[in-house]
Amino acid sequence: MQLQSTYIRDTFLLTALLLIMAGCKKKDYELPVPKDVLQNDCIKRTQGPNIVGQTIEFAYAMAILAEKGKLVSAHVEATIDGAAGTWMENKSYYTNNSGVDVGITVGSTSVTTKNITTVSFSKDTNAATLRYYYIIPDAARGQSVSFTFSAESSNGETVSYKMGPYTIAKMDMKRNIAVSDGNLAYISIADMTAYNATDAAAKAGSIDLVYLYRNLTTSAFNHALVSPAADAQYLPGITLPGGVNRSTNERKAFNLQDYNLAQLQYGIYIDDLDFQQLNMSNEPNYAINLKQEAGVWVETADHKYRAYIYFNSANNTSKSAVLSIKRYAM
Amino acid sequence: MKHLIIISALIMLSATACKKDYPVDDDGLLITPRAECYVSNFELLGADYVTVLTKSPVIDTTAQTVNVTVQFGTDLKNLFPQFTLATDCKLDPKIVGKVDFSDLANPKQYTVISGNRQIQKTYKVLITVQPR
């Protein structure tokens, strides 16, 4: 019995010693061996919903060992033809000591033929990151689009990288619409445009809102978006053009600085889903006391459109404002 | 083995000895000895979660009324009321979302229930809309 316990104790001590020794062992650093084939990688740089007319930006990186060859060309193939303006950078960038990205031309200007964009390298380059800008076409609205990035090297190797699919939003967007009290005051959601009284009379059936500014001493009226059909007390001093009489449901919003509309630092995005889930049935047909960075959800009288109107700026002196709209066709 | 059983029994005993049965109401809220029962503050937010009040509310704990003046153009159908109550009190009905205050002739009523759940006081929320 005594012998057995001594044996167990010694075994335990030996195991502990071995463990300690193994724990102290240091692995020698080994220099990583680069892959000797053409390689590539890609990231999507833009965030938020993909809106028709806007850009999806990618950064496509490709590299090959110098002794193996050099880069010959880079291609991008989209499943849906990009709109006019789709292109790929022919410059590879580095960041200088001042933190500024400096571009070095490494290839010819990109050529886009239908859904394929190509850059041919004109300098001896064995590593480059090129940016690709896909302008979302109207044909892609509500659909998915995918991209295949590929690179070719002088030793005949090719490599490719798939990105997507990305859903293209159904909504539309229009930014920086100038409105002014008494002039460009009649807003059409269908046209996403502000008209003056004369033009509004000609388009009476599509005028959804009236912009006005009133500086009242007794109440906070300020900047307002009011339906033509709203109670007259919300349209003081306004004589509506003939036939302008629609009633648009509205809901005020604050602290909803959509990134696409506001172009500010806030990472908030209004997407199709927000419009789909919006219930505007019990809302008023006016919104007063609006200010810069405020917004209004609206639904047109014919229920054809839902929209979010954002105040980029509001000027009390000139009685004017700059609006941006995201609009979803129901 | 015998010792182990005794120690376990002692631990269990000491654990159960610390447990005290606190009374809770239907909402799972603690019933306390407090008899205070009043509204100490009131706030009213619009659909944009920004206050619609033009000045501080007037709370009359004797008449059991909350008098507020809201901005001209306030959408009275879609408001979020916020009550601040005396310690341990609760409110009935509960506020679970937007409240329609548009029927000014029949003000909304809310009952404050004290911490001991013995006292109930019903407050009326009287709204005045600021003129243009």
Interface residues (C-beta under 8 A of the other chain):
Chain A: L216 T218 S219 A220 F221 Q233 Y234 P236 R251 K252 A253 F254 N255 N282 E283 P284 Y286 I288 N289 A294
Chain B: G46 A47 D48 Y49 V50 Q71 F72 G73 D75 K77 N78 Q130 P131 R132
